Amino acid sequence: MNIKKLLLTLPLLLLCASGAYAQGQGAVCQTTLTATIPVCPLIETTLGAAVGAGNTISSGINTAYQTTITLASLTGVVGPIQGTPQTLIYIDNELMAVTGTPNTALLTVPVQRGYQSTTAMPHVSGTMVLIGAPFQFYSSDPGGLAIPPVTSSYSACNPLTIQSTPYLNYVTGRQWLCSSITNTWVPGWNNASFVDGIAVSVIASVAGSTPIGGPVFEISGTNAITGFTMNAGGAIGFNGTAFGGGCFYVIPTGVFTWTAAGNISVAGTTTVITIPVTFCWNPTTLKWMPNRVS
């Protein structure tokens, strides 16, 4: 192959290698015709059994130190290649590296606890688990920010070329989402930073279960919503098992209604557009509770 052909071929080889690398990490990656880098969402599941961490002074709990954990699902979990971790697991601000082959019959995974200098701690059964490749976990906020700035301006991003969503700072647990409206990083779940008036995305109302676009998003259309889709799209990383649940804020751009047929506690309608509706999760009833019904 001559130099000219090599130079023409190299970008394609790099793109294919990037996709193969991401797939090999156990991540579920999606590519588009306009994307140059695979967009890989983290995978969410829950703990199938409690996990001990020895004598943890901070919690005052003394439990057996475990290096094997049980998950509700092994989707996205792969073992190491030549000793190099291909999958990381994040639970309650503790990062773990998968160190061996998962047991598909028992749904168990051998792990290295307290990976990347995080602290090993006990975890209760049912706790939210986030799964991804090593490149999907970051030690700082977007742009290298250790602390969210006191400003409405966040670093730029491209929804078509981001490497992972949500962007997770494993040190603090803060999540960030790439806004398809502003093309900037905006606060995601478990992130107290708030940028007034910024929505993550526009979601069309569905005559049925409608996706959650993030902590703040717009809903267009006039369809009757029967519930909200959990653990998919902008809802990845939402910890519905946590005490107190959490909330999201919808900015309606159309007069849609919602019913109590699914996971919403009471029916209602957006009689006035642009006035936000807040839906808060009740982990006891497993229902979204709206702050208004008209």
Secondary structure, 3 states (H helix, E strand, C coil): CCHHHHHHHHHHHHHHHHHHHHHHCCCCCECCCCCCCCEEECEEEEECCCECCEEECCCCEEECCCCEEEECCCCCCCCCECCECCCEEEECCEEEEECCCCECCCCEEEEECCHHHCCCCCECCCCEEEEECHHHEECCCHHHCCCCCCCCCCCECCCCCCCEECEEECCCCCEEEECCCCCEEEECCCCCCCCCCCCCCEEECCCEEEECCCCEEEEECCCEEEEEECCCHHHCCCCCCCCCCCEEEEEECCCCEECCCCCECCCEECCCCCCCEEEEEECCCCEEEECCCC
